[in-house]
Amino acid sequence: MLKAPQWATKKDDDCFIRSVLTRALGELILDLGVAKELSAKLAREVDIPRKPAPKGGTGERKFLTLTPTLRSRLATRIMRSILNLANTYITGLDFRVNVFMPTPRGRQVLDYYKRYLPEIYEIARNDYALLNDLASAWLEVYPFVTGMVKVATAGENASASMRRRKLSTRSYDAGQDLIRRFSEASNDSRFQAVTREFASELSEYRDLDAEQAVAKLRASNALRGGAA
């Protein structure tokens, strides 16, 4: 029997990795079981991060007939992506428990996330290109997040390499793009206000290392007020 960490209780069932990324991929496997065909574009989105589109793809088929063999191959690729994300699950929970929960701003962000989780999931579930970009961005920022967790839990005992991990320009740009796309996909003005709030706040973390980011979060005022 698989054993979860002692602190990974039902309260963690709304974890981002579990409740958005891998959940949507798991439901895609179910969809494969009943669909007769699948768009070639969607087939490329099952690999996280996605593989490059074939060169000179003007003659590429737009839809693929889902034979039993193709269903099995696609399901295997989806499971590989799920396992790739699963490797980051514990760090994601550690980040939540040790970085966000002890800070007022972190708790407010988690409250926002819990409030808008159904909408976040629905948007990602209906746009697998967005889902792929979201999951790929998470995998790319994962080393920086790991550094923040180490700083939060070990303090000065965290290694210099962990403390100096930075939020790269590429990760920053990807984050801003994803925030924009979630905002544009929503009709909820309150959710859109939260996305503007996050976009503004993310700009304050650009080029910070893990140690600086943890210090900034600990000093942040919780009351940003975007979803009041």
C-alpha positions, 0 to 999 in steps of 0.5 A: 500500500502506498503511504502519503506523508503524515501531513498530506491529509484530505485537506490537501486534496485540492492541491494544484498538481492533484486537482488541476494538472493530473486530474485533467490528464486523467480525465483525458484518458477517460475521454480516449476510451469513448471517443472515435477520433482525436485531433492531431493538435490535441494528441501533441498536448498529452506530452508534458512538456509537449514535443515540437510540431512536425516540420512542414506539417501542411499535409498532417492529418487534422484528426486521428482515428482512435484504434485500440492501438492508438488509444493505448499509445496515447494513454501511455504518453498521458500516464508518462506526463502524469508521473512526471508531474507526480514527481513534484507533488511532495515539493508542491505540498511542502511549498504550501505547508512551509512557505505559504501557510506560515505567512498572511499573504500566502494564506490569502493566496491559498484562500483565493485558489480554493475559492476559484479552483472550480473555475481554474480547473474548468478553464484548464480542462477545456484548453489542453494547450493552456493545460500543457503550458501550465504544467510545463511552466510548473516543471520549469519553475520547480527548481526555484520552488524547491529552493524556496522550500529549502530556505523556508525549512532550513534557513541559513543551513540551506545550501548556497546553491538552493538559496541562490536559485532564481526565478528566471526571465523565461519562467516570469514571462511564462507566468505572466502569459498564463495569468493573462490567458486565464483572465481572458478565459473567464467572465468573472470580474472578481476572478479577473481582478485576482489575476491582475493582482497576481500579475502585478505581484509577480512582477515584484519577484522577477529576478529574485533568488529563493532566499530573497523571495521567501523574505519578501513573501514573509514581509508582504501585506496580505491585503492586496484586495483584488477579490474583495 
